[in-house]
Amino acid sequence: MLFALQPDSVMVRVVQPTVEETSVADVLLGSIGLTGVLVLVALILGALLGATLIGVKKFRSRYDLEPIPDSEAFKIT
């Protein structure tokens, strides 16, 4: 005679994770941090652009590649 084997029962209990509250201080600190990062990126990009413009000007003056001023190009006296 064949006996059917039944699997053992498994009970699973699902536990919901706790939700952290967001306070006003958390929002303010986050916004100040984001603002600080944006200001820092703006300063770095501004310094890079300024250094590039100064470098181009020095390169042009070293190799006499300065553009002709408009007053000389149009013969304005």
C-alpha positions as CSV (number, residue, x, y, z in Angstrom):
1,M,0.0,0.0,0.0
2,L,1.4,3.5,-0.9
3,F,1.4,6.3,1.6
4,A,1.4,9.8,0.3
5,L,4.0,11.9,2.0
6,Q,2.9,15.3,3.0
7,P,5.4,18.2,3.2
8,D,6.0,19.8,6.5
9,S,4.0,23.0,7.0
10,V,5.9,26.3,7.0
11,M,4.6,29.3,8.7
12,V,5.9,32.7,7.6
13,R,5.4,35.9,9.6
14,V,5.8,39.1,7.6
15,V,7.2,42.0,9.6
16,Q,6.6,45.5,8.3
17,P,9.7,47.7,8.5
18,T,9.5,50.7,10.7
19,V,9.1,54.0,9.0
20,E,11.3,56.9,10.1
21,E,9.7,60.2,10.7
22,T,11.0,63.2,8.7
23,S,11.3,66.3,10.8
24,V,11.7,69.9,9.8
25,A,15.3,69.8,10.8
26,D,15.9,66.9,8.5
27,V,14.4,68.8,5.6
28,L,16.4,72.0,6.4
29,L,19.7,70.1,6.7
30,G,19.1,68.3,3.4
31,S,18.3,71.5,1.6
32,I,21.3,73.3,3.1
33,G,23.5,70.4,2.0
34,L,22.1,70.4,-1.5
35,T,22.6,74.2,-1.7
36,G,26.2,73.8,-0.5
37,V,27.0,71.2,-3.2
38,L,25.4,73.4,-5.9
39,V,27.4,76.4,-4.8
40,L,30.6,74.3,-4.7
41,V,30.0,73.0,-8.2
42,A,29.3,76.6,-9.5
43,L,32.6,77.8,-7.9
44,I,34.6,75.0,-9.4
45,L,33.1,75.5,-12.9
46,G,33.6,79.3,-12.7
47,A,37.2,78.9,-11.7
48,L,37.7,76.4,-14.6
49,L,36.1,78.8,-17.1
50,G,38.2,81.8,-15.7
51,A,41.4,79.8,-15.9
52,T,40.6,78.7,-19.5
53,L,39.9,82.3,-20.6
54,I,43.1,83.6,-19.0
55,G,45.0,80.7,-20.6
56,V,43.6,81.5,-24.0
57,K,44.5,85.2,-23.6
58,K,48.1,84.4,-22.6
59,F,48.4,81.9,-25.4
60,R,47.3,84.5,-27.9
61,S,49.6,87.2,-26.6
62,R,52.6,84.8,-26.5
63,Y,52.2,83.8,-30.2
64,D,50.9,87.2,-31.5
65,L,47.5,85.8,-32.3
66,E,45.6,88.7,-30.8
67,P,42.6,89.7,-32.9
68,I,42.7,93.0,-34.7
69,P,40.8,95.6,-32.7
70,D,37.6,96.9,-34.3
71,S,39.0,100.4,-34.4
72,E,41.9,99.3,-36.6
73,A,39.9,96.9,-38.7
74,F,37.4,99.6,-39.7
75,K,40.1,102.3,-39.9
76,I,38.4,104.4,-37.3
77,T,40.5,107.4,-36.1
